[in-house]
């Protein structure tokens, strides 16, 4: 029996980069960045206000910036995909 999940890709990520601090948090908590990127790219925005979630949905079609926020241990990781879809960055909120 195949229990794999099919992900719906809503937008392209472009070049993926991460700050050293974000990588340190992911490493400390043994979280694979690919897992968070898959969530982000498939419309699971993590812990964001409802207004931001709705804005992200609009941004998928109208080409604005997309921001997700995930709790990783006691830290928060933001993932931001630029409006032109040229790049996606994993960072800590205080690095924005």
C-alpha positions in Angstrom: 0.0 0.0 0.0 1.4 3.4 -1.0 0.9 6.0 1.8 2.8 8.8 0.1 1.2 12.2 0.0 0.9 14.2 -3.3 1.9 17.8 -2.7 0.3 20.5 -4.7 2.9 23.0 -5.8 1.3 26.5 -5.8 4.4 28.5 -6.9 8.1 28.3 -7.7 10.6 29.0 -5.0 13.5 30.3 -7.2 16.9 30.1 -5.6 16.6 28.9 -2.0 18.9 30.5 0.6 19.0 30.5 4.4 20.7 32.6 7.0 23.3 31.0 9.3 21.0 31.6 12.3 18.1 29.9 10.6 20.3 26.9 9.7 21.5 26.7 13.3 17.9 26.5 14.6 16.9 23.9 12.1 20.1 21.8 12.9 19.6 22.2 16.7 16.0 20.8 16.4 16.8 18.2 13.7 14.3 19.8 11.3 14.9 19.4 7.6 14.5 22.7 5.7 13.0 20.8 2.8 10.0 19.8 5.0 9.3 23.5 5.8 9.8 24.5 2.2 7.3 21.9 1.0 4.7 23.2 3.5 5.3 26.8 2.3 5.1 25.9 -1.3 1.9 23.9 -0.9 0.0 26.6 1.0 0.6 25.5 4.6 1.7 28.9 5.9 2.4 27.8 9.4 1.5 30.1 12.3 0.3 33.3 10.6 -2.7 35.5 11.3 -5.8 34.7 9.1 -5.4 38.0 7.2 -1.8 37.1 6.3 -2.9 33.6 5.2 -5.6 35.2 2.9 -3.0 37.6 1.6 -0.7 34.7 0.8 -3.4 33.0 -1.2 -4.0 36.2 -3.2 -0.2 36.5 -3.6 0.0 33.1 -5.2 -2.0 34.4 -8.2 -1.2 38.1 -8.3 2.5 37.7 -7.8 3.2 39.4 -4.5 5.6 38.3 -1.8 4.6 35.1 0.2 5.5 34.8 3.9 5.2 31.7 6.1 6.1 31.4 9.8 6.9 28.1 11.5 7.6 27.3 15.1 10.8 25.2 15.4 11.4 24.3 19.0 11.1 27.6 20.8 12.2 29.6 17.8 10.3 30.9 14.8 11.5 30.5 11.2 10.2 32.7 8.5 10.2 31.7 4.8 9.8 34.5 2.4 9.4 34.0 -1.4 10.0 37.2 -3.3 7.2 38.6 -5.5 9.1 37.8 -8.8 9.7 34.2 -7.5 13.4 34.6 -8.1 14.3 33.5 -4.5 13.1 32.1 -1.2 14.8 32.9 2.1 14.7 31.0 5.4 15.5 33.4 8.2 14.7 34.4 11.8 12.1 37.2 12.2 14.7 39.5 13.9 16.9 39.2 10.7 14.3 40.7 8.5 
